[in-house]
Amino acid sequence: VLDAKTAEVLSWVSLPDFDPNEIQVGASSAGATELANRPATLAYEPGSVFKVFSLASLLELGTIDASSTFACRGYYEHTFADGSSFRIGDIREHGVVDVRDILKYSCNAGAAYASDTAAPEAFAAALARFGFGQKTGVTLPGESAGSLAPVATWSGRTKPTIAFGQEVSVSALQVAAAAVAIANGGTLLEPRVVARIVAPDGRVVKSYGSRPLWDAVSAGTARQVLDMMESATGEGGTARRAAIEGLRISAKTGTAQVTDPATGAYS
């Protein structure tokens, strides 16, 4: 959990965990699994939460706008010049969807068709503005940069697949930092583990303020996406259980497929 104005870490959990008191006296049986600092070091395919950043990127590029619509028949289909084609399945048929609907219903096909409006190079560069494919700069060891593959290595289905959060890997910290940029008006901030150093007498020895890195998107795009994300907590939205009466809650759900070790393919 990060403070949206400063990117200060408010809460950090990594499970399975260990007792640091036992570590200190050499009495711990914790191994690599317990000692791994997962929010920073573990890279994984984010799934549909990534639609927030892919759609924000496309809005910022100007290849789509709030009124753009796409037809979801329960799948995304693309036909190449040689006549070959492929399909990517969706959870159900959503009909004609705009950008808000894609976020509300978490429509894979809509996100994939939206990605068709942008060139691969422009799309990849826009996603990199959110910090994907690079370390956040947090002052903790072993941070993963995740993986946003060079465009030269992309296949014909990579761009639409990345649009809904596969063929890309991220750390939980990267996702939180990118979400901060949407929440605070478009600026990517370096996450802060230490807010300040305080002496025993209460005197502040050193204070660490927020460190802006660069603008991921414009303030207008950030506000637009944040407003659209609110629909996910409304009636019929995938994040409706996150709604809190009396508060405006913007959210995005994510369900990622995982690989089966026995087959090497998605389960």
C-alpha positions as CSV (number, residue, x, y, z in Angstrom):
1,V,0.0,0.0,0.0
2,L,1.5,3.3,-1.1
3,D,0.5,6.9,-0.3
4,A,-0.8,8.3,-3.6
5,K,0.8,11.8,-3.0
6,T,4.3,10.7,-1.9
7,A,4.6,6.9,-2.9
8,E,5.6,6.3,0.8
9,V,5.1,2.7,1.7
10,L,2.3,2.4,4.3
11,S,2.0,-1.3,4.4
12,W,4.2,-4.2,3.2
13,V,3.4,-7.9,3.5
14,S,5.3,-10.9,2.1
15,L,4.1,-14.4,2.8
16,P,5.3,-16.9,3.8
17,D,7.1,-14.8,6.4
18,F,9.7,-15.3,9.2
19,D,10.5,-14.0,12.7
20,P,13.3,-11.4,12.5
21,N,14.0,-11.9,16.2
22,E,15.0,-15.5,15.5
23,I,17.2,-14.4,12.5
24,Q,19.0,-12.0,14.8
25,V,20.1,-14.7,17.2
26,G,20.6,-17.4,14.6
27,A,17.7,-19.5,15.7
28,S,15.6,-19.3,12.6
29,S,14.9,-22.2,10.2
30,A,13.7,-19.8,7.5
31,G,14.9,-20.6,4.0
32,A,14.9,-18.8,0.7
33,T,11.1,-19.1,0.3
34,E,10.4,-17.4,3.6
35,L,13.2,-14.8,3.2
36,A,12.1,-13.7,-0.3
37,N,10.8,-10.1,-0.3
38,R,8.1,-10.9,-2.7
39,P,6.5,-7.5,-3.4
40,A,9.9,-6.2,-4.8
41,T,11.6,-9.4,-6.0
42,L,8.9,-11.6,-7.5
43,A,8.0,-11.0,-11.1
44,Y,4.6,-12.3,-12.4
45,E,2.1,-11.8,-15.2
46,P,-0.3,-9.2,-13.8
47,G,-3.4,-10.1,-15.7
48,S,-6.2,-7.7,-16.1
49,V,-5.0,-5.0,-13.7
50,F,-2.6,-4.1,-16.6
51,K,-5.6,-2.9,-18.6
52,V,-5.5,0.3,-16.5
53,F,-2.1,1.1,-17.9
54,S,-2.5,-0.2,-21.4
55,L,-5.7,1.9,-21.9
56,A,-4.2,4.9,-20.2
57,S,-1.2,4.6,-22.6
58,L,-3.5,4.4,-25.6
59,L,-5.6,7.4,-24.4
60,E,-2.4,9.4,-23.9
61,L,-1.2,8.5,-27.4
62,G,-4.5,9.7,-28.8
63,T,-5.2,6.6,-30.8
64,I,-8.4,6.1,-28.8
65,D,-10.7,8.4,-26.7
66,A,-13.5,8.0,-24.2
67,S,-16.0,7.5,-27.0
68,S,-14.1,4.8,-28.9
69,T,-16.0,1.5,-29.1
70,F,-15.1,-2.0,-29.9
71,A,-17.1,-5.2,-30.5
72,C,-16.6,-8.0,-28.1
73,R,-18.0,-11.3,-29.4
74,G,-16.5,-13.3,-26.6
75,Y,-13.1,-13.3,-28.2
76,Y,-10.5,-11.2,-30.1
77,E,-9.6,-12.3,-33.6
78,H,-6.9,-11.0,-35.9
79,T,-6.3,-12.1,-39.5
80,F,-2.8,-11.6,-41.1
81,A,-2.0,-10.6,-44.6
82,D,-1.3,-14.3,-45.6
83,G,-4.8,-15.3,-44.5
84,S,-3.8,-17.0,-41.2
85,S,-5.5,-15.9,-38.1
86,F,-5.7,-16.4,-34.3
87,R,-8.2,-15.9,-31.5
88,I,-7.8,-14.9,-27.9
89,G,-10.8,-15.9,-25.7
90,D,-12.7,-13.7,-23.3
91,I,-14.7,-14.7,-20.2
92,R,-17.9,-13.9,-22.1
93,E,-19.4,-11.8,-24.9
94,H,-19.6,-8.1,-23.8
95,G,-21.1,-6.7,-26.9
96,V,-20.1,-3.2,-28.0
97,V,-17.8,-1.7,-25.3
98,D,-16.2,1.7,-24.8
99,V,-13.1,2.3,-22.7
100,R,-15.1,2.6,-19.5
101,D,-16.9,-0.7,-20.2
102,I,-13.5,-2.4,-20.8
103,L,-12.4,-1.5,-17.3
104,K,-15.8,-2.1,-15.7
105,Y,-16.3,-5.6,-17.1
106,S,-12.6,-6.4,-17.6
107,C,-13.1,-7.1,-21.3
108,N,-10.0,-8.9,-22.8
109,A,-11.2,-8.5,-26.4
110,G,-12.0,-4.8,-26.0
111,A,-8.5,-4.1,-24.6
112,A,-6.9,-6.2,-27.4
113,Y,-8.8,-4.4,-30.2
114,A,-8.0,-1.0,-28.6
115,S,-4.3,-2.0,-28.8
116,D,-4.7,-2.5,-32.6
117,T,-5.0,1.3,-32.9
118,A,-1.3,1.9,-31.9
119,A,2.0,1.0,-33.4
120,P,4.0,-1.5,-31.3
121,E,6.9,0.9,-30.7
122,A,4.6,3.7,-29.5
123,F,2.6,1.3,-27.3
124,A,5.8,-0.1,-25.7
125,A,7.3,3.3,-25.1
126,A,4.1,4.5,-23.5
127,L,4.0,1.5,-21.1
128,A,7.6,2.1,-20.2
129,R,6.6,5.6,-19.0
130,F,4.8,3.8,-16.2
131,G,8.0,2.2,-15.1
132,F,7.4,-1.3,-16.5
133,G,10.6,-3.1,-17.6
134,Q,12.7,-1.2,-15.1
135,K,13.3,-1.1,-11.4
136,T,11.4,1.4,-9.3
137,G,14.5,2.6,-7.5
138,V,13.2,1.5,-4.0
139,T,16.1,1.2,-1.5
140,L,15.7,-2.5,-1.0
141,P,18.0,-5.3,-2.3
142,G,17.1,-7.8,-5.1
143,E,14.4,-5.7,-6.8
144,S,13.1,-7.2,-10.0
145,A,12.8,-5.0,-13.1
146,G,10.1,-7.3,-14.5
147,S,10.0,-7.9,-18.2
148,L,8.7,-5.7,-21.1
149,A,10.3,-7.5,-24.1
150,P,11.9,-5.4,-26.9
151,V,9.4,-4.8,-29.7
152,A,11.8,-6.6,-32.2
153,T,11.0,-9.9,-30.3
154,W,7.2,-9.5,-30.4
155,S,5.1,-11.9,-32.3
156,G,1.9,-11.0,-34.1
157,R,-0.1,-11.7,-31.0
158,T,2.1,-10.0,-28.4
159,K,0.6,-6.5,-28.5
160,P,-3.0,-7.5,-27.9
161,T,-1.9,-10.0,-25.3
162,I,0.1,-7.4,-23.4
163,A,-2.9,-5.1,-23.5
164,F,-4.7,-7.4,-21.0
165,G,-1.7,-8.3,-18.9
166,Q,0.0,-11.4,-20.4
167,E,3.4,-11.6,-22.1
168,V,4.6,-9.0,-19.7
169,S,5.9,-9.5,-16.1
170,V,5.8,-7.0,-13.2
171,S,6.5,-6.8,-9.5
172,A,3.7,-5.9,-7.1
173,L,5.7,-2.8,-6.2
174,Q,5.8,-1.7,-9.9
175,V,2.0,-2.1,-10.2
176,A,1.5,0.0,-7.0
177,A,3.9,2.7,-8.2
178,A,2.2,2.8,-11.6
179,A,-1.2,3.1,-9.8
180,V,0.2,6.0,-7.8
181,A,0.8,7.9,-11.1
182,I,-2.9,7.4,-12.1
183,A,-4.1,8.5,-8.6
184,N,-1.9,11.6,-8.3
185,G,-2.3,13.3,-11.6
186,G,0.1,11.4,-13.9
187,T,3.5,11.6,-12.1
188,L,5.5,8.5,-11.5
189,L,7.2,8.7,-8.1
190,E,10.0,6.6,-6.6
191,P,8.6,4.5,-3.7
192,R,9.9,5.4,-0.3
193,V,10.4,2.8,2.5
194,V,11.8,5.4,4.9
195,A,9.9,8.6,5.4
196,R,12.2,10.2,8.0
197,I,14.9,9.6,10.6
198,V,13.9,10.8,14.1
199,A,16.3,11.2,17.0
200,P,15.4,9.9,20.5
201,D,14.5,13.4,21.6
202,G,11.9,13.7,18.7
203,R,14.1,15.9,16.5
204,V,13.8,15.1,12.8
205,V,17.3,14.3,11.7
206,K,16.4,13.8,8.0
207,S,13.2,13.8,6.1
208,Y,12.7,12.1,2.7
209,G,10.1,13.8,0.6
210,S,8.6,12.5,-2.5
211,R,10.9,12.0,-5.5
212,P,9.1,12.6,-8.9
213,L,10.7,10.7,-11.7
214,W,8.7,11.8,-14.8
215,D,5.2,12.2,-16.1
216,A,3.7,8.8,-17.0
217,V,0.6,10.4,-18.6
218,S,-0.9,13.9,-18.5
219,A,-3.1,15.0,-15.6
220,G,-6.1,14.9,-17.9
221,T,-5.5,11.3,-18.9
222,A,-4.9,10.3,-15.3
223,R,-8.1,11.9,-14.1
224,Q,-10.1,10.3,-17.0
225,V,-8.8,6.8,-16.2
226,L,-9.4,7.2,-12.5
227,D,-13.0,8.2,-13.2
228,M,-13.5,5.3,-15.5
229,M,-12.0,2.9,-12.9
230,E,-14.8,4.0,-10.5
231,S,-17.3,2.2,-12.7
232,A,-15.7,-1.1,-11.8
233,T,-17.0,-0.7,-8.2
234,G,-20.5,0.1,-9.4
235,E,-23.4,-2.2,-10.3
236,G,-22.3,-4.9,-12.6
237,G,-18.6,-4.1,-12.3
238,T,-16.0,-6.7,-11.5
239,A,-14.8,-4.8,-8.4
240,R,-18.3,-4.1,-6.9
241,R,-17.3,-5.9,-3.7
242,A,-14.7,-3.2,-3.1
243,A,-17.3,-0.5,-3.0
244,I,-17.6,1.5,0.2
245,E,-20.8,3.4,0.9
246,G,-20.1,7.2,1.0
247,L,-16.7,6.9,-0.6
248,R,-15.7,7.1,-4.3
249,I,-13.6,4.0,-4.9
250,S,-11.6,3.4,-8.1
251,A,-10.5,-0.2,-8.6
252,K,-9.4,-2.8,-11.1
253,T,-9.6,-6.5,-10.7
254,G,-7.1,-8.9,-12.2
255,T,-7.3,-12.7,-12.8
256,A,-4.1,-14.1,-14.4
257,Q,-3.7,-17.5,-15.8
258,V,-0.8,-19.5,-14.4
259,T,1.5,-22.1,-16.0
260,D,1.2,-25.8,-15.3
261,P,4.7,-27.1,-14.5
262,A,3.8,-30.5,-16.0
263,T,3.0,-29.0,-19.5
264,G,4.7,-25.7,-19.6
265,A,1.5,-24.2,-20.9
266,Y,-1.2,-22.1,-19.2
267,S,-3.5,-24.2,-17.0
